[in-house]
Amino acid sequence: MDMSMRKGTPLSGPLAGVTLGRPMALSLAVVALAALAPWLVSAYELNLLARFLAMALLAMGLVLVWGQGGVLSLGQGVFFGLGGYAIAMHMKLAALGDGDLPDFMVWSGLDALPWWWVPFKSPLVAILGVVLVPGVVAALFSWAVFRRRVGGVYFALITQALALAFATLLISQQPSTGGFNGLTDFQTVMGVDLGTPAAAHGLYWLTLALVVGVFVALRALMTSRYGTLLRAIRDGENRIRFLGYDPTPFKVVAFTIGAVLAGLAGALFTLHAGVVSPALVGVVPSIEMVIWVAVGGRNSLAGAIAGTLAVNLAKDGVSSAFPDLWLYALGLVFVLVVTLLPGGLAGLVADAGGTTWGRRLKTLIMGEAK
Amino acid sequence: MSEWPLIAGQVFNGFSVASLYVLAALGLALSFGLMRVINMAHGEMLMLGGYLAYLTLQVVPGPLGILAAMPVAFLGAATVGAVLETTLIKRLSARPLDTLLATWGVSLILQQAARNIFGAIGVDVRAPEWLNHAYTVSSGQFAGLTIPATRLFILAVAFAVMGALSLLLARTRIGLLVRAVNQDRGMAAAAGINVRAVDLSVFCLGTGIAGLAGVVLALLGPVTPNVGQSYVVPAFLVVVLGGLGSLKGTAIASLIVGLFSALVQILVDVSLAQVLLLLFVIGFIQFRPQGVVAVRSRALDA
């Protein structure tokens, strides 16, 4: 959406020349409100919001991968898990004295730390690991598949097998991964006591800042030449090939960015929730992540955030009261959104221009179109 | 103690697992070749077949109950397939990835319904007396090798279904229509073939075969609400390996996946075998991205 096409208020001072359109003003208001959340909602609600915002990072990645790139990944949980386990392993190790082992390893009869745990003792390695491990795995995996021009439905099925294999592996390697229970019971991260309200607020703001930063960055990426080509590949890969481009690197880059964001989301989620386990990374959670974006609108970053919040709030509300009902509801949402509302909530807002009331609502939100 | 009985046992296991994958993957591969859609609720057709077998055995308890269950499961699953195709998949046929998501929703609903009706723990289907024994090799190089009769029965069912299906496709008028649509949809429609009817019948046939597979599956273990899930993911990999719309490709790919899993499990545990299978599939498409048997190229089908 081109800002210059919309009526807005010119700013003065150092921002002279920047036009503050209504969408921009609305976004700033939403961010400001979100930043004040620690004083507006209870500690429990703040924690929920923080978790959902962490997940929104992953959802925005899916907008790039699925909405813009046309690559459906049913294995985002894997990258979410890699990020989550990277930070969780560090927190487990940081709480120990020299030569001690995490409690679950002792119970399983392990007498030495597995070699792949050792580097995560260092906070720097852990933070880099959150980003690099999912990134490298995703880059290698997607390159191997895309370079042989295997994509579409095949790619989706392979990513689902990846999610299944990853979750099964985590559960079966109980002595070194914590098995079905995962890793939990963290006290501190980087020397900060996780139990204090100050830590909760700080982590919330960190998450919010990342959401805003990623939103701006992805938006820029989507409007860049790269974004245009990515959409062109989605709509006609062979035409792009005949124009002389190799689509593979474009798709690999998109998938890798999506995985890095998923890893970041997993790490932040682990900090907020205090646990990471195979139940968050398997086949079902991975495909649930796609539905957040489908509900919000697969081509809209704001829609992805809204969809993530909406689906997870609904899940939190419905599944605690009626656990059986939730799966029916989720199944129905899948069917209905995909068949009747492929553009999601964002598509609904965009289409609303068709009716008088809709046009008024849209003008109210988006500003007057010239 | 020689290792031969162990290896031979695993090879045999590989064949019987492969025959289950064949039954599970045939429907997927057929409709994928024809319509380019994957039905994620296909695993639940296996589950449905299993529960229908359980119900049939309540009504027909005798030794022939399991044989009576097979047509029941076939027709039951085919009917559900018909409903699914006409209400959902038909509408989404131009959007294959969306079909995947919508049918996944159906799969969630069916699983939860099974959980509410039959309980989460699962129900047992007891193999009849004539299947409830095993053949043991007592002498020679393979001494100690045990082959359960149920596993032989599964092999026989898979061969019978494969045989019937290839006859149907190669020798009947319906088969001719299916092959025509498979080769060139637009041309077939122009020649007056009712393409929609062909789609629908192939889809029903595929879900019916999955229902049949569910009966066979019920002989191996309890029927649970997510029994289908454990077979359908390898079946998806079979579709990836098999090549578009080819019966032969699906059969060979099932054998590859079944034998690979069984043989790797001699050396590593089940979970690592899954990871290795995935790596194998990714490795395989480096050499044959078009699948085992390529009827048409995958590269330019956009």
Contacts between the chains, C-beta under 8 A, distances in Angstrom:
chain1	res1	chain2	res2	distance
A	70	B	97	7.7
A	72	B	97	4.5
A	72	B	100	6.9
A	72	B	101	7.9
A	141	B	282	7.3
A	144	B	282	5.3
A	144	B	286	6.8
A	145	B	282	6.5
A	145	B	285	6.8
A	148	B	285	5.2
A	148	B	286	6.0
A	148	B	289	3.8
A	149	B	289	6.0
A	149	B	298	7.0
A	149	B	299	4.8
A	150	B	240	7.7
A	150	B	285	5.3
A	150	B	289	5.2
A	150	B	298	7.1
A	152	B	96	6.6
A	152	B	97	6.9
A	153	B	32	7.4
A	153	B	36	7.2
A	153	B	37	7.9
A	153	B	38	5.3
A	153	B	96	5.3
A	153	B	97	6.7
A	153	B	100	6.6
A	154	B	240	5.1
A	154	B	298	7.8
A	156	B	38	7.9
A	156	B	97	6.5
A	156	B	100	5.9
A	157	B	38	6.8
A	157	B	236	4.2
A	157	B	237	7.1
A	157	B	239	6.8
A	157	B	240	5.7
A	158	B	237	7.6
A	158	B	240	6.3
A	158	B	278	7.4
A	158	B	281	6.8
A	158	B	282	7.2
A	160	B	233	6.5
A	160	B	236	6.8
A	161	B	233	5.6
A	161	B	236	6.8
A	161	B	237	5.7
A	161	B	274	7.9
A	161	B	277	7.9
A	161	B	278	5.2
A	161	B	281	7.3
A	162	B	278	6.2
A	164	B	233	5.2
A	164	B	274	6.8
A	165	B	271	7.6
A	165	B	274	4.5
A	165	B	275	4.7
A	165	B	277	7.8
A	165	B	278	5.1
A	168	B	270	7.6
A	168	B	271	4.3
A	168	B	274	5.5
A	169	B	271	5.0
A	169	B	272	7.1
A	169	B	274	7.4
A	169	B	275	5.8
A	171	B	271	7.2
A	172	B	269	6.3
A	172	B	270	7.3
A	172	B	271	3.6
A	172	B	272	7.7
A	173	B	271	7.4
A	236	B	302	6.3
A	237	B	302	5.5
A	238	B	300	5.7
A	238	B	302	5.0
A	283	B	229	7.4
A	283	B	233	7.5
A	287	B	101	7.6
A	287	B	104	5.8
A	290	B	101	6.5
A	291	B	101	7.3
A	294	B	101	6.5
A	324	B	112	6.5
A	324	B	115	7.5
A	324	B	116	6.3
A	327	B	108	5.4
A	327	B	109	7.4
A	327	B	111	7.3
A	327	B	112	4.1
A	328	B	108	7.8
A	328	B	109	5.8
A	328	B	112	5.6
A	330	B	105	7.3
A	330	B	108	5.8
A	331	B	105	4.2
A	331	B	106	6.6
A	331	B	107	7.5
A	331	B	108	3.6
A	331	B	109	3.7
A	331	B	112	7.1
A	332	B	105	6.6
A	332	B	109	6.9
A	333	B	105	7.0
A	334	B	101	5.7
A	334	B	102	6.1
A	334	B	104	5.9
A	334	B	105	2.6
A	334	B	106	7.9
A	334	B	108	7.0
A	335	B	88	6.8
A	335	B	102	5.0
A	335	B	105	4.2
A	335	B	106	6.4
A	335	B	109	8.0
A	338	B	92	7.2
A	338	B	98	4.8
A	338	B	101	4.9
A	338	B	102	4.3
A	338	B	105	7.4
A	339	B	88	6.9
A	339	B	91	5.9
A	339	B	92	6.4
A	339	B	98	7.8
A	339	B	102	5.9
A	342	B	95	7.4
A	342	B	98	6.5
